[in-house]
C-alpha cells in the first residue's frame, strides 16, 4: 500500500481510525469485494494537518452510517485517503493515481485553492466528479467552474461579505483600514472582497496601509509594530490555523491585541479557537466559522457533534461539510440507480440536502453548496469552556453572488 502519512502523533491517530475496517455486522449483505471508492485529498502533513484532523471524522462518520444502512446500490463506500502536502503538483499526481489505478467514482477534499484548481481541471478532462471540501477561492466555482466540480463548503466571497457586515454591526463605521494578509490567491481574494463589501457599508472607508507576507511566514513583529504606529482603526487579516496563531501571539507581545479592532478572517474556526484561553485570545475581534456548532441549537447539530466527539475524540470543523456532501452523493446515486456520472450530476444540481446546520441547497448554476458562515465577536463561552465567537449570526444565501453574476464572470 502506498505510504501516504508521516509518522507524527497526529497523523498516526488519523491513520488508526481510517484503517479500522468496518465491522462485518455493519456491512451484512453488502458486496464487500466491489466497494464504491472515494478518493480523499488533504494535507495530512505540515501545518495544515491541524485542520485535517477535524475534517476526517465527519467524512468517516457519513461513510459508516451509509454502510450500516445498506450501503449504496448494495455496495459499501470505501475511502482512499492521500496526502496532497498542500501542493498543486502533488495533488495532481495523487488524483491521477486515484482515478487511473484505484478507479474511484469521485474525489473529495483539498485545503489549498491552488491544489483544488489543479485537481478540478484534471477531473474535467476525465469527466469525473470533484467535490471541494475546504478550499475557499470563489473562482473555483465561478470563473473556473465547470460541470464536474462541486463545493461542499462556503467560499471566501460570501465569508468576506459576512465578516464585513459583522464588523460594522459590532464596531460601528470605522473608516481607517489596514490589511495584513498572506500573499496567495486565498488571501488576496479575501481582502479584495472584504474591502469592496465594507465600502458599500462605509463609503468613506479608506486603506491606510497594507502588507503581504509570504505564505508560511513566521515572523510578524515588524508588520504588527507598523500597524500599531499607524492611524488604523480596523485591521483585516486572513491568516489560517498555525500561521494565524503565530501572528496572534506576536500581536499580544507587541501590545497590539485589543488596541485596534480586528476582522479575523477564519479566526473563528474550531482549529484555531480551541487554542484560545483567558491569557491568549484575540480581543476586540470579529471572526467567522464554517461550523460554529456551539451556537447551533438544533437536535441534528447536537447529535452530529456528539457522535464525532464520542467516536474520534475531536470536535468537527469542515468535516460537517464533508459529511453532508457524502450523504448527498449517496442519495443522488440511489436516486438515479446507477454510477452514471452525468445522471448523478443532474441529480445533485438544485438538490436540497440535510446537514448539521439545516437544509442546504446545492445550487445548479455553479454547484456551490449554500453553506452559511457564522460571524460573531470572540469572547468567553463558559458553557463550552472555550473562547470562540459569541452571539453568532449565520449569514447564508444572501451573501453569495447571484447566478446571473456567475454567468457574467464565466463569460468574462
HELIX and SHEET records of a PDB file:
HELIX    1   1 UNK A    9  UNK A   19  1                                  11    
HELIX    2   2 UNK A   24  UNK A   26  5                                   3    
HELIX    3   3 UNK A   49  UNK A   68  1                                  20    
HELIX    4   4 UNK A   88  UNK A  100  1                                  13    
HELIX    5   5 UNK A  113  UNK A  126  1                                  14    
HELIX    6   6 UNK A  138  UNK A  140  5                                   3    
HELIX    7   7 UNK A  156  UNK A  171  1                                  16    
HELIX    8   8 UNK A  185  UNK A  201  1                                  17    
HELIX    9   9 UNK A  221  UNK A  228  1                                   8    
HELIX   10  10 UNK A  241  UNK A  253  1                                  13    
HELIX   11  11 UNK A  270  UNK A  273  1                                   4    
HELIX   12  12 UNK A  293  UNK A  295  5                                   3    
HELIX   13  13 UNK A  299  UNK A  312  1                                  14    
HELIX   14  14 UNK A  319  UNK A  336  1                                  18    
HELIX   15  15 UNK A  341  UNK A  348  1                                   8    
HELIX   16  16 UNK A  382  UNK A  384  5                                   3    
HELIX   17  17 UNK A  397  UNK A  399  5                                   3    
HELIX   18  18 UNK A  403  UNK A  411  1                                   9    
SHEET    1   A 5 UNK A  77  UNK A  83  0                                        
SHEET    2   A 5 UNK A  36  UNK A  42  1                                        
SHEET    3   A 5 UNK A 106  UNK A 109  1                                        
SHEET    4   A 5 UNK A 129  UNK A 132  1                                        
SHEET    5   A 5 UNK A 149  UNK A 151  1                                        
SHEET    1   B 7 UNK A 206  UNK A 211  0                                        
SHEET    2   B 7 UNK A 176  UNK A 180  1                                        
SHEET    3   B 7 UNK A 234  UNK A 237  1                                        
SHEET    4   B 7 UNK A 261  UNK A 264  1                                        
SHEET    5   B 7 UNK A 285  UNK A 289  1                                        
SHEET    6   B 7 UNK A 373  UNK A 381 -1                                        
SHEET    7   B 7 UNK A 386  UNK A 395 -1                                        
SHEET    1   C 2 UNK A 352  UNK A 353  0                                        
SHEET    2   C 2 UNK A 360  UNK A 361 -1                                        
END                                                                             
